[in-house]
Amino acid sequence: MSGFATLSSLAQAAHEGGSYLARAARMMVGVPDYGQYLAHMRREHPETEPLSYEEFFKNRMQSRYGGGRAGCC
């Protein structure tokens, strides 16, 4: 294996690892991943038009935090 091929493989692995860590971090803090949503929609619901980014973000925030007042106050 040439040095370039090894370096290229390492760079690809680092990129994939970094992408995985970034997705994991976004999930932990609750930031929705629009790219993952689009991939899911293409794969599982190709006949349905996906939400725009703004609609998706609003939907995820509504789902996470609800609408209106919470609790007793």
N, CA, C and O atoms as a Tripos MOL2 file, in Angstrom:
@<TRIPOS>MOLECULE
protein
  292   291    73     0     0
PROTEIN
NO_CHARGES

@<TRIPOS>ATOM
      1 N           0.8540   -1.1750    0.0000 N.3       1 MET1
      2 CA          0.0000    0.0000    0.0000 C.3       1 MET1
      3 C           0.8970    1.2330    0.0000 C.2       1 MET1
      4 O           1.8750    1.2940    0.7460 O.2       1 MET1
      5 N           0.5780    2.1780   -0.8030 N.am      2 SER2
      6 CA          1.3980    3.3840   -0.8970 C.3       2 SER2
      7 C           1.1310    4.3020    0.2870 C.2       2 SER2
      8 O           0.1060    4.1870    0.9590 O.2       2 SER2
      9 N           2.0600    5.2080    0.5330 N.am      3 GLY3
     10 CA          1.9100    6.1600    1.6250 C.3       3 GLY3
     11 C           0.7080    7.0560    1.4390 C.2       3 GLY3
     12 O           0.0210    7.3960    2.4030 O.2       3 GLY3
     13 N           0.4480    7.4450    0.1810 N.am      4 PHE4
     14 CA         -0.6990    8.3080   -0.1120 C.3       4 PHE4
     15 C          -2.0030    7.5940    0.1910 C.2       4 PHE4
     16 O          -2.9180    8.1850    0.7650 O.2       4 PHE4
     17 N          -2.0950    6.3100   -0.1950 N.am      5 ALA5
     18 CA         -3.3210    5.5490    0.0520 C.3       5 ALA5
     19 C          -3.5660    5.4180    1.5480 C.2       5 ALA5
     20 O          -4.7070    5.5230    1.9980 O.2       5 ALA5
     21 N          -2.5210    5.1930    2.3180 N.am      6 THR6
     22 CA         -2.6610    5.0770    3.7630 C.3       6 THR6
     23 C          -3.1030    6.3980    4.3600 C.2       6 THR6
     24 O          -3.9940    6.4330    5.2080 O.2       6 THR6
     25 N          -2.4880    7.4800    3.9220 N.am      7 LEU7
     26 CA         -2.8400    8.8100    4.4020 C.3       7 LEU7
     27 C          -4.2790    9.1510    4.0350 C.2       7 LEU7
     28 O          -5.0130    9.7220    4.8420 O.2       7 LEU7
     29 N          -4.6760    8.8010    2.8200 N.am      8 SER8
     30 CA         -6.0390    9.0470    2.3680 C.3       8 SER8
     31 C          -7.0380    8.2660    3.2180 C.2       8 SER8
     32 O          -8.0880    8.7940    3.5840 O.2       8 SER8
     33 N          -6.7180    7.0110    3.5330 N.am      9 SER9
     34 CA         -7.5950    6.1850    4.3640 C.3       9 SER9
     35 C          -7.7220    6.7680    5.7640 C.2       9 SER9
     36 O          -8.8110    6.7900    6.3380 O.2       9 SER9
     37 N          -6.6050    7.2400    6.3120 N.am     10 LEU10
     38 CA         -6.6310    7.8440    7.6410 C.3      10 LEU10
     39 C          -7.4500    9.1310    7.6480 C.2      10 LEU10
     40 O          -8.2110    9.3870    8.5810 O.2      10 LEU10
     41 N          -7.2910    9.9280    6.6120 N.am     11 ALA11
     42 CA         -8.0500   11.1680    6.5170 C.3      11 ALA11
     43 C          -9.5450   10.8730    6.4230 C.2      11 ALA11
     44 O         -10.3550   11.5480    7.0580 O.2      11 ALA11
     45 N          -9.9050    9.8710    5.6360 N.am     12 GLN12
     46 CA        -11.3180    9.4940    5.5000 C.3      12 GLN12
     47 C         -11.8730    9.0020    6.8390 C.2      12 GLN12
     48 O         -12.9810    9.3740    7.2270 O.2      12 GLN12
     49 N         -11.1080    8.1720    7.5410 N.am     13 ALA13
     50 CA        -11.5430    7.6600    8.8460 C.3      13 ALA13
     51 C         -11.7080    8.8080    9.8410 C.2      13 ALA13
     52 O         -12.6710    8.8240   10.6070 O.2      13 ALA13
     53 N         -10.7900    9.7570    9.8370 N.am     14 ALA14
     54 CA        -10.8870   10.9030   10.7400 C.3      14 ALA14
     55 C         -12.1170   11.7360   10.4230 C.2      14 ALA14
     56 O         -12.8160   12.1930   11.3280 O.2      14 ALA14
     57 N         -12.3810   11.9330    9.1370 N.am     15 HIS15
     58 CA        -13.5640   12.7020    8.7260 C.3      15 HIS15
     59 C         -14.8430   12.0080    9.1890 C.2      15 HIS15
     60 O         -15.7340   12.6520    9.7440 O.2      15 HIS15
     61 N         -14.9360   10.7070    8.9640 N.am     16 GLU16
     62 CA        -16.1240    9.9560    9.3700 C.3      16 GLU16
     63 C         -16.2880    9.9610   10.8800 C.2      16 GLU16
     64 O         -17.3990   10.0990   11.3920 O.2      16 GLU16
     65 N         -15.1660    9.8090   11.5980 N.am     17 GLY17
     66 CA        -15.2200    9.8490   13.0530 C.3      17 GLY17
     67 C         -15.6680   11.2000   13.5660 C.2      17 GLY17
     68 O         -16.4650   11.2880   14.5000 O.2      17 GLY17
     69 N         -15.1480   12.2640   12.9470 N.am     18 GLY18
     70 CA        -15.5480   13.6100   13.3380 C.3      18 GLY18
     71 C         -17.0180   13.8650   13.0590 C.2      18 GLY18
     72 O         -17.7020   14.5030   13.8590 O.2      18 GLY18
     73 N         -17.5080   13.3730   11.9290 N.am     19 SER19
     74 CA        -18.9210   13.5290   11.5970 C.3      19 SER19
     75 C         -19.7930   12.7980   12.6070 C.2      19 SER19
     76 O         -20.8290   13.3090   13.0320 O.2      19 SER19
     77 N         -19.3670   11.5990   12.9870 N.am     20 TYR20
     78 CA        -20.1150   10.8170   13.9670 C.3      20 TYR20
     79 C         -20.1530   11.5590   15.3020 C.2      20 TYR20
     80 O         -21.2110   11.6660   15.9230 O.2      20 TYR20
     81 N         -19.0140   12.0680   15.7410 N.am     21 LEU21
     82 CA        -18.9560   12.7870   17.0110 C.3      21 LEU21
     83 C         -19.8060   14.0480   16.9790 C.2      21 LEU21
     84 O         -20.4650   14.3780   17.9650 O.2      21 LEU21
     85 N         -19.7970   14.7470   15.8640 N.am     22 ALA22
     86 CA        -20.6160   15.9570   15.7380 C.3      22 ALA22
     87 C         -22.0980   15.6050   15.8180 C.2      22 ALA22
     88 O         -22.8600   16.2920   16.5000 O.2      22 ALA22
     89 N         -22.5160   14.5420   15.1270 N.am     23 ARG23
     90 CA        -23.9300   14.1200   15.1960 C.3      23 ARG23
     91 C         -24.3000   13.7220   16.6190 C.2      23 ARG23
     92 O         -25.3700   14.0810   17.1090 O.2      23 ARG23
     93 N         -23.4080   12.9750   17.2850 N.am     24 ALA24
     94 CA        -23.6730   12.5420   18.6570 C.3      24 ALA24
     95 C         -23.7980   13.7430   19.5870 C.2      24 ALA24
     96 O         -24.6890   13.7760   20.4360 O.2      24 ALA24
     97 N         -22.9250   14.7200   19.4390 N.am     25 ALA25
     98 CA        -22.9740   15.9170   20.2860 C.3      25 ALA25
     99 C         -24.2710   16.6930   20.0540 C.2      25 ALA25
    100 O         -24.8880   17.1660   21.0080 O.2      25 ALA25
    101 N         -24.6860   16.8250   18.7900 N.am     26 ARG26
    102 CA        -25.9390   17.5310   18.5030 C.3      26 ARG26
    103 C         -27.1230   16.8000   19.1210 C.2      26 ARG26
    104 O         -28.0410   17.4350   19.6390 O.2      26 ARG26
    105 N         -27.1120   15.4790   19.0700 N.am     27 MET27
    106 CA        -28.2040   14.7090   19.6670 C.3      27 MET27
    107 C         -28.2430   14.9100   21.1840 C.2      27 MET27
    108 O         -29.3210   15.0320   21.7670 O.2      27 MET27
    109 N         -27.0730   14.9460   21.8190 N.am     28 MET28
    110 CA        -27.0200   15.0930   23.2820 C.3      28 MET28
    111 C         -27.5860   16.4300   23.7460 C.2      28 MET28
    112 O         -28.2260   16.4960   24.7960 O.2      28 MET28
    113 N         -27.3640   17.4720   22.9960 N.am     29 VAL29
    114 CA        -27.8640   18.7830   23.4050 C.3      29 VAL29
    115 C         -29.1970   19.1200   22.7590 C.2      29 VAL29
    116 O         -29.7570   20.1880   23.0100 O.2      29 VAL29
    117 N         -29.7040   18.2300   21.9390 N.am     30 GLY30
    118 CA        -31.0340   18.4050   21.3800 C.3      30 GLY30
    119 C         -31.1260   19.2300   20.1220 C.2      30 GLY30
    120 O         -32.2140   19.6940   19.7800 O.2      30 GLY30
    121 N         -30.0370   19.4290   19.4210 N.am     31 VAL31
    122 CA        -30.0760   20.1720   18.1660 C.3      31 VAL31
    123 C         -30.5100   19.2110   17.0640 C.2      31 VAL31
    124 O         -29.8420   18.2030   16.8360 O.2      31 VAL31
    125 N         -31.5980   19.4970   16.3860 N.am     32 PRO32
    126 CA        -32.0840   18.5910   15.3490 C.3      32 PRO32
    127 C         -31.1400   18.5370   14.1490 C.2      32 PRO32
    128 O         -30.4830   19.5240   13.8180 O.2      32 PRO32
    129 N         -31.0820   17.3800   13.5080 N.am     33 ASP33
    130 CA        -30.1940   17.1700   12.3620 C.3      33 ASP33
    131 C         -31.0310   17.1040   11.0870 C.2      33 ASP33
    132 O         -31.6140   16.0690   10.7650 O.2      33 ASP33
    133 N         -31.0790   18.2170   10.3730 N.am     34 TYR34
    134 CA        -31.8980   18.3100    9.1660 C.3      34 TYR34
    135 C         -31.4230   17.3480    8.0800 C.2      34 TYR34
    136 O         -32.2440   16.7780    7.3610 O.2      34 TYR34
    137 N         -30.1200   17.1620    7.9520 N.am     35 GLY35
    138 CA        -29.5770   16.2340    6.9540 C.3      35 GLY35
    139 C         -30.0460   14.8080    7.2000 C.2      35 GLY35
    140 O         -30.4050   14.0990    6.2600 O.2      35 GLY35
    141 N         -30.0440   14.3880    8.4570 N.am     36 GLN36
    142 CA        -30.5270   13.0410    8.7950 C.3      36 GLN36
    143 C         -32.0130   12.9170    8.4740 C.2      36 GLN36
    144 O         -32.4620   11.8870    7.9700 O.2      36 GLN36
    145 N         -32.7720   13.9680    8.7670 N.am     37 TYR37
    146 CA        -34.1990   13.9820    8.4650 C.3      37 TYR37
    147 C         -34.4390   13.8330    6.9640 C.2      37 TYR37
    148 O         -35.2890   13.0490    6.5410 O.2      37 TYR37
    149 N         -33.6800   14.5980    6.1560 N.am     38 LEU38
    150 CA        -33.8460   14.5090    4.7040 C.3      38 LEU38
    151 C         -33.5040   13.1180    4.1860 C.2      38 LEU38
    152 O         -34.2100   12.5870    3.3290 O.2      38 LEU38
    153 N         -32.4250   12.5200    4.6980 N.am     39 ALA39
    154 CA        -32.0370   11.1720    4.2830 C.3      39 ALA39
    155 C         -33.1440   10.1790    4.6400 C.2      39 ALA39
    156 O         -33.4770    9.3060    3.8390 O.2      39 ALA39
    157 N         -33.7110   10.3090    5.8320 N.am     40 HIS40
    158 CA        -34.8070    9.4350    6.2570 C.3      40 HIS40
    159 C         -36.0140    9.5960    5.3340 C.2      40 HIS40
    160 O         -36.6160    8.6090    4.9090 O.2      40 HIS40
    161 N         -36.3610   10.8410    5.0290 N.am     41 MET41
    162 CA        -37.5190   11.0770    4.1710 C.3      41 MET41
    163 C         -37.3160   10.4950    2.7720 C.2      41 MET41
    164 O         -38.2370    9.9070    2.2040 O.2      41 MET41
    165 N         -36.1150   10.6560    2.2160 N.am     42 ARG42
    166 CA        -35.8370   10.0820    0.8850 C.3      42 ARG42
    167 C         -35.9270    8.5590    0.9190 C.2      42 ARG42
    168 O         -36.4500    7.9370   -0.0060 O.2      42 ARG42
    169 N         -35.4170    7.9750    1.9800 N.am     43 ARG43
    170 CA        -35.3600    6.5130    2.0890 C.3      43 ARG43
    171 C         -36.7180    5.8970    2.4400 C.2      43 ARG43
    172 O         -37.1280    4.9090    1.8310 O.2      43 ARG43
    173 N         -37.4060    6.4740    3.4100 N.am     44 GLU44
    174 CA        -38.6210    5.8560    3.9430 C.3      44 GLU44
    175 C         -39.9310    6.4270    3.4060 C.2      44 GLU44
    176 O         -40.9500    5.7360    3.4010 O.2      44 GLU44
    177 N         -39.9130    7.6650    2.9590 N.am     45 HIS45
    178 CA        -41.1450    8.3270    2.5170 C.3      45 HIS45
    179 C         -40.8990    9.1170    1.2280 C.2      45 HIS45
    180 O         -41.1200   10.3270    1.2020 O.2      45 HIS45
    181 N         -40.4460    8.4520    0.1600 N.am     46 PRO46
    182 CA        -40.0770    9.1760   -1.0630 C.3      46 PRO46
    183 C         -41.2490    9.9230   -1.7120 C.2      46 PRO46
    184 O         -41.0300   10.8590   -2.4810 O.2      46 PRO46
    185 N         -42.4690    9.5250   -1.4170 N.am     47 GLU47
    186 CA        -43.6250   10.1720   -2.0260 C.3      47 GLU47
    187 C         -44.0370   11.4500   -1.2900 C.2      47 GLU47
    188 O         -44.8640   12.2120   -1.7900 O.2      47 GLU47
    189 N         -43.4690   11.6850   -0.1130 N.am     48 THR48
    190 CA        -43.8310   12.8350    0.7050 C.3      48 THR48
    191 C         -42.7670   13.9210    0.5950 C.2      48 THR48
    192 O         -41.5710   13.6480    0.7080 O.2      48 THR48
    193 N         -43.2150   15.1540    0.3750 N.am     49 GLU49
    194 CA        -42.2640   16.2660    0.3160 C.3      49 GLU49
    195 C         -41.8030   16.6000    1.7300 C.2      49 GLU49
    196 O         -42.6310   16.7720    2.6250 O.2      49 GLU49
    197 N         -40.4970   16.6920    1.9410 N.am     50 PRO50
    198 CA        -40.0060   16.9930    3.2940 C.3      50 PRO50
    199 C         -40.2860   18.4430    3.6800 C.2      50 PRO50
    200 O         -40.5150   19.3000    2.8260 O.2      50 PRO50
    201 N         -40.2620   18.6900    4.9740 N.am     51 LEU51
    202 CA        -40.4260   20.0430    5.4880 C.3      51 LEU51
    203 C         -39.2330   20.9010    5.0820 C.2      51 LEU51
    204 O         -38.1390   20.3830    4.8610 O.2      51 LEU51
    205 N         -39.4400   22.1970    4.9840 N.am     52 SER52
    206 CA        -38.3150   23.1040    4.7810 C.3      52 SER52
    207 C         -37.5000   23.1130    6.0710 C.2      52 SER52
    208 O         -37.9640   22.6190    7.0980 O.2      52 SER52
    209 N         -36.2970   23.6670    6.0280 N.am     53 TYR53
    210 CA        -35.4720   23.7100    7.2320 C.3      53 TYR53
    211 C         -36.1900   24.4700    8.3480 C.2      53 TYR53
    212 O         -36.1740   24.0420    9.5020 O.2      53 TYR53
    213 N         -36.8120   25.5880    8.0090 N.am     54 GLU54
    214 CA        -37.5040   26.3930    9.0060 C.3      54 GLU54
    215 C         -38.6680   25.6210    9.6260 C.2      54 GLU54
    216 O         -38.8540   25.6410   10.8430 O.2      54 GLU54
    217 N         -39.4550   24.9370    8.7770 N.am     55 GLU55
    218 CA        -40.5720   24.1370    9.2850 C.3      55 GLU55
    219 C         -40.0730   22.9910   10.1530 C.2      55 GLU55
    220 O         -40.6460   22.7040   11.2040 O.2      55 GLU55
    221 N         -39.0040   22.3370    9.7120 N.am     56 PHE56
    222 CA        -38.4270   21.2200   10.4600 C.3      56 PHE56
    223 C         -37.9570   21.6930   11.8350 C.2      56 PHE56
    224 O         -38.2690   21.0670   12.8480 O.2      56 PHE56
    225 N         -37.2120   22.7910   11.8720 N.am     57 PHE57
    226 CA        -36.6810   23.2930   13.1300 C.3      57 PHE57
    227 C         -37.8190   23.6740   14.0830 C.2      57 PHE57
    228 O         -37.7770   23.3460   15.2690 O.2      57 PHE57
    229 N         -38.8210   24.3620   13.5640 N.am     58 LYS58
    230 CA        -39.9660   24.7580   14.3830 C.3      58 LYS58
    231 C         -40.6960   23.5210   14.9230 C.2      58 LYS58
    232 O         -41.0960   23.4880   16.0870 O.2      58 LYS58
    233 N         -40.8630   22.5060   14.0690 N.am     59 ASN59
    234 CA        -41.5080   21.2610   14.4730 C.3      59 ASN59
    235 C         -40.7300   20.5600   15.5850 C.2      59 ASN59
    236 O         -41.3230   20.0890   16.5560 O.2      59 ASN59
    237 N         -39.4140   20.4900   15.4480 N.am     60 ARG60
    238 CA        -38.5880   19.8280   16.4640 C.3      60 ARG60
    239 C         -38.6110   20.5920   17.7780 C.2      60 ARG60
    240 O         -38.6640   19.9830   18.8460 O.2      60 ARG60
    241 N         -38.5740   21.9200   17.7130 N.am     61 MET61
    242 CA        -38.6120   22.7110   18.9420 C.3      61 MET61
    243 C         -39.9720   22.5760   19.6220 C.2      61 MET61
    244 O         -40.0550   22.4870   20.8470 O.2      61 MET61
    245 N         -41.0310   22.5620   18.8220 N.am     62 GLN62
    246 CA        -42.3790   22.3730   19.3560 C.3      62 GLN62
    247 C         -42.4860   21.0120   20.0280 C.2      62 GLN62
    248 O         -43.0550   20.8860   21.1120 O.2      62 GLN62
    249 N         -41.9360   19.9980   19.3770 N.am     63 SER63
    250 CA        -41.9760   18.6500   19.9240 C.3      63 SER63
    251 C         -41.1880   18.5510   21.2240 C.2      63 SER63
    252 O         -41.6150   17.8870   22.1680 O.2      63 SER63
    253 N         -40.0550   19.2040   21.2670 N.am     64 ARG64
    254 CA        -39.1990   19.1150   22.4510 C.3      64 ARG64
    255 C         -39.7180   19.9510   23.6170 C.2      64 ARG64
    256 O         -39.7730   19.4770   24.7520 O.2      64 ARG64
    257 N         -40.0940   21.1850   23.3370 N.am     65 TYR65
    258 CA        -40.4430   22.0950   24.4130 C.3      65 TYR65
    259 C         -41.9320   22.3370   24.5660 C.2      65 TYR65
    260 O         -42.3600   22.9590   25.5380 O.2      65 TYR65
    261 N         -42.7300   21.8530   23.6190 N.am     66 GLY66
    262 CA        -44.1650   22.0450   23.6890 C.3      66 GLY66
    263 C         -44.5540   23.4610   23.3400 C.2      66 GLY66
    264 O         -43.7070   24.3140   23.0750 O.2      66 GLY66
    265 N         -45.8170   23.6890   23.3430 N.am     67 GLY67
    266 CA        -46.2980   25.0420   23.0430 C.3      67 GLY67
    267 C         -47.1130   25.5470   24.2090 C.2      67 GLY67
    268 O         -47.7710   24.7620   24.8920 O.2      67 GLY67
    269 N         -47.0820   26.7790   24.4380 N.am     68 GLY68
    270 CA        -47.8610   27.3340   25.5240 C.3      68 GLY68
    271 C         -47.1610   27.1750   26.8720 C.2      68 GLY68
    272 O         -45.9770   26.8480   26.9460 O.2      68 GLY68
    273 N         -47.9020   27.4070   27.8920 N.am     69 ARG69
    274 CA        -47.3400   27.4060   29.2380 C.3      69 ARG69
    275 C         -47.2850   25.9960   29.8030 C.2      69 ARG69
    276 O         -48.1630   25.1720   29.5490 O.2      69 ARG69
    277 N         -46.2550   25.7410   30.5590 N.am     70 ALA70
    278 CA        -46.0970   24.4330   31.2070 C.3      70 ALA70
    279 C         -46.1520   24.6130   32.7160 C.2      70 ALA70
    280 O         -45.8100   25.6750   33.2380 O.2      70 ALA70
    281 N         -46.5740   23.5920   33.3950 N.am     71 GLY71
    282 CA        -46.5780   23.6410   34.8530 C.3      71 GLY71
    283 C         -47.7200   24.4870   35.3900 C.2      71 GLY71
    284 O         -48.7100   24.7280   34.6980 O.2      71 GLY71
    285 N         -47.5740   24.9290   36.6120 N.am     72 CYS72
    286 CA        -48.6400   25.6470   37.2790 C.3      72 CYS72
    287 C         -48.5590   27.1520   37.1300 C.2      72 CYS72
    288 O         -49.5310   27.8460   37.4260 O.2      72 CYS72
    289 N         -47.4570   27.6670   36.6900 N.am     73 CYS73
    290 CA        -47.2440   29.1250   36.7350 C.3      73 CYS73
    291 C         -47.4240   29.7800   35.3990 C.2      73 CYS73
    292 O         -47.2780   30.9960   35.2820 O.2      73 CYS73
@<TRIPOS>BOND
     1     1     2 1
     2     2     3 1
     3     3     4 2
     4     3     5 am
     5     5     6 1
     6     6     7 1
     7     7     8 2
     8     7     9 am
     9     9    10 1
    10    10    11 1
    11    11    12 2
    12    11    13 am
    13    13    14 1
    14    14    15 1
    15    15    16 2
    16    15    17 am
    17    17    18 1
    18    18    19 1
    19    19    20 2
    20    19    21 am
    21    21    22 1
    22    22    23 1
    23    23    24 2
    24    23    25 am
    25    25    26 1
    26    26    27 1
    27    27    28 2
    28    27    29 am
    29    29    30 1
    30    30    31 1
    31    31    32 2
    32    31    33 am
    33    33    34 1
    34    34    35 1
    35    35    36 2
    36    35    37 am
    37    37    38 1
    38    38    39 1
    39    39    40 2
    40    39    41 am
    41    41    42 1
    42    42    43 1
    43    43    44 2
    44    43    45 am
    45    45    46 1
    46    46    47 1
    47    47    48 2
    48    47    49 am
    49    49    50 1
    50    50    51 1
    51    51    52 2
    52    51    53 am
    53    53    54 1
    54    54    55 1
    55    55    56 2
    56    55    57 am
    57    57    58 1
    58    58    59 1
    59    59    60 2
    60    59    61 am
    61    61    62 1
    62    62    63 1
    63    63    64 2
    64    63    65 am
    65    65    66 1
    66    66    67 1
    67    67    68 2
    68    67    69 am
    69    69    70 1
    70    70    71 1
    71    71    72 2
    72    71    73 am
    73    73    74 1
    74    74    75 1
    75    75    76 2
    76    75    77 am
    77    77    78 1
    78    78    79 1
    79    79    80 2
    80    79    81 am
    81    81    82 1
    82    82    83 1
    83    83    84 2
    84    83    85 am
    85    85    86 1
    86    86    87 1
    87    87    88 2
    88    87    89 am
    89    89    90 1
    90    90    91 1
    91    91    92 2
    92    91    93 am
    93    93    94 1
    94    94    95 1
    95    95    96 2
    96    95    97 am
    97    97    98 1
    98    98    99 1
    99    99   100 2
   100    99   101 am
   101   101   102 1
   102   102   103 1
   103   103   104 2
   104   103   105 am
   105   105   106 1
   106   106   107 1
   107   107   108 2
   108   107   109 am
   109   109   110 1
   110   110   111 1
   111   111   112 2
   112   111   113 am
   113   113   114 1
   114   114   115 1
   115   115   116 2
   116   115   117 am
   117   117   118 1
   118   118   119 1
   119   119   120 2
   120   119   121 am
   121   121   122 1
   122   122   123 1
   123   123   124 2
   124   123   125 am
   125   125   126 1
   126   126   127 1
   127   127   128 2
   128   127   129 am
   129   129   130 1
   130   130   131 1
   131   131   132 2
   132   131   133 am
   133   133   134 1
   134   134   135 1
   135   135   136 2
   136   135   137 am
   137   137   138 1
   138   138   139 1
   139   139   140 2
   140   139   141 am
   141   141   142 1
   142   142   143 1
   143   143   144 2
   144   143   145 am
   145   145   146 1
   146   146   147 1
   147   147   148 2
   148   147   149 am
   149   149   150 1
   150   150   151 1
   151   151   152 2
   152   151   153 am
   153   153   154 1
   154   154   155 1
   155   155   156 2
   156   155   157 am
   157   157   158 1
   158   158   159 1
   159   159   160 2
   160   159   161 am
   161   161   162 1
   162   162   163 1
   163   163   164 2
   164   163   165 am
   165   165   166 1
   166   166   167 1
   167   167   168 2
   168   167   169 am
   169   169   170 1
   170   170   171 1
   171   171   172 2
   172   171   173 am
   173   173   174 1
   174   174   175 1
   175   175   176 2
   176   175   177 am
   177   177   178 1
   178   178   179 1
   179   179   180 2
   180   179   181 am
   181   181   182 1
   182   182   183 1
   183   183   184 2
   184   183   185 am
   185   185   186 1
   186   186   187 1
   187   187   188 2
   188   187   189 am
   189   189   190 1
   190   190   191 1
   191   191   192 2
   192   191   193 am
   193   193   194 1
   194   194   195 1
   195   195   196 2
   196   195   197 am
   197   197   198 1
   198   198   199 1
   199   199   200 2
   200   199   201 am
   201   201   202 1
   202   202   203 1
   203   203   204 2
   204   203   205 am
   205   205   206 1
   206   206   207 1
   207   207   208 2
   208   207   209 am
   209   209   210 1
   210   210   211 1
   211   211   212 2
   212   211   213 am
   213   213   214 1
   214   214   215 1
   215   215   216 2
   216   215   217 am
   217   217   218 1
   218   218   219 1
   219   219   220 2
   220   219   221 am
   221   221   222 1
   222   222   223 1
   223   223   224 2
   224   223   225 am
   225   225   226 1
   226   226   227 1
   227   227   228 2
   228   227   229 am
   229   229   230 1
   230   230   231 1
   231   231   232 2
   232   231   233 am
   233   233   234 1
   234   234   235 1
   235   235   236 2
   236   235   237 am
   237   237   238 1
   238   238   239 1
   239   239   240 2
   240   239   241 am
   241   241   242 1
   242   242   243 1
   243   243   244 2
   244   243   245 am
   245   245   246 1
   246   246   247 1
   247   247   248 2
   248   247   249 am
   249   249   250 1
   250   250   251 1
   251   251   252 2
   252   251   253 am
   253   253   254 1
   254   254   255 1
   255   255   256 2
   256   255   257 am
   257   257   258 1
   258   258   259 1
   259   259   260 2
   260   259   261 am
   261   261   262 1
   262   262   263 1
   263   263   264 2
   264   263   265 am
   265   265   266 1
   266   266   267 1
   267   267   268 2
   268   267   269 am
   269   269   270 1
   270   270   271 1
   271   271   272 2
   272   271   273 am
   273   273   274 1
   274   274   275 1
   275   275   276 2
   276   275   277 am
   277   277   278 1
   278   278   279 1
   279   279   280 2
   280   279   281 am
   281   281   282 1
   282   282   283 1
   283   283   284 2
   284   283   285 am
   285   285   286 1
   286   286   287 1
   287   287   288 2
   288   287   289 am
   289   289   290 1
   290   290   291 1
   291   291   292 2
@<TRIPOS>SUBSTRUCTURE
     1 MET1         2 RESIDUE 1 A MET
     2 SER2         6 RESIDUE 1 A SER
     3 GLY3        10 RESIDUE 1 A GLY
     4 PHE4        14 RESIDUE 1 A PHE
     5 ALA5        18 RESIDUE 1 A ALA
     6 THR6        22 RESIDUE 1 A THR
     7 LEU7        26 RESIDUE 1 A LEU
     8 SER8        30 RESIDUE 1 A SER
     9 SER9        34 RESIDUE 1 A SER
    10 LEU10       38 RESIDUE 1 A LEU
    11 ALA11       42 RESIDUE 1 A ALA
    12 GLN12       46 RESIDUE 1 A GLN
    13 ALA13       50 RESIDUE 1 A ALA
    14 ALA14       54 RESIDUE 1 A ALA
    15 HIS15       58 RESIDUE 1 A HIS
    16 GLU16       62 RESIDUE 1 A GLU
    17 GLY17       66 RESIDUE 1 A GLY
    18 GLY18       70 RESIDUE 1 A GLY
    19 SER19       74 RESIDUE 1 A SER
    20 TYR20       78 RESIDUE 1 A TYR
    21 LEU21       82 RESIDUE 1 A LEU
    22 ALA22       86 RESIDUE 1 A ALA
    23 ARG23       90 RESIDUE 1 A ARG
    24 ALA24       94 RESIDUE 1 A ALA
    25 ALA25       98 RESIDUE 1 A ALA
    26 ARG26      102 RESIDUE 1 A ARG
    27 MET27      106 RESIDUE 1 A MET
    28 MET28      110 RESIDUE 1 A MET
    29 VAL29      114 RESIDUE 1 A VAL
    30 GLY30      118 RESIDUE 1 A GLY
    31 VAL31      122 RESIDUE 1 A VAL
    32 PRO32      126 RESIDUE 1 A PRO
    33 ASP33      130 RESIDUE 1 A ASP
    34 TYR34      134 RESIDUE 1 A TYR
    35 GLY35      138 RESIDUE 1 A GLY
    36 GLN36      142 RESIDUE 1 A GLN
    37 TYR37      146 RESIDUE 1 A TYR
    38 LEU38      150 RESIDUE 1 A LEU
    39 ALA39      154 RESIDUE 1 A ALA
    40 HIS40      158 RESIDUE 1 A HIS
    41 MET41      162 RESIDUE 1 A MET
    42 ARG42      166 RESIDUE 1 A ARG
    43 ARG43      170 RESIDUE 1 A ARG
    44 GLU44      174 RESIDUE 1 A GLU
    45 HIS45      178 RESIDUE 1 A HIS
    46 PRO46      182 RESIDUE 1 A PRO
    47 GLU47      186 RESIDUE 1 A GLU
    48 THR48      190 RESIDUE 1 A THR
    49 GLU49      194 RESIDUE 1 A GLU
    50 PRO50      198 RESIDUE 1 A PRO
    51 LEU51      202 RESIDUE 1 A LEU
    52 SER52      206 RESIDUE 1 A SER
    53 TYR53      210 RESIDUE 1 A TYR
    54 GLU54      214 RESIDUE 1 A GLU
    55 GLU55      218 RESIDUE 1 A GLU
    56 PHE56      222 RESIDUE 1 A PHE
    57 PHE57      226 RESIDUE 1 A PHE
    58 LYS58      230 RESIDUE 1 A LYS
    59 ASN59      234 RESIDUE 1 A ASN
    60 ARG60      238 RESIDUE 1 A ARG
    61 MET61      242 RESIDUE 1 A MET
    62 GLN62      246 RESIDUE 1 A GLN
    63 SER63      250 RESIDUE 1 A SER
    64 ARG64      254 RESIDUE 1 A ARG
    65 TYR65      258 RESIDUE 1 A TYR
    66 GLY66      262 RESIDUE 1 A GLY
    67 GLY67      266 RESIDUE 1 A GLY
    68 GLY68      270 RESIDUE 1 A GLY
    69 ARG69      274 RESIDUE 1 A ARG
    70 ALA70      278 RESIDUE 1 A ALA
    71 GLY71      282 RESIDUE 1 A GLY
    72 CYS72      286 RESIDUE 1 A CYS
    73 CYS73      290 RESIDUE 1 A CYS
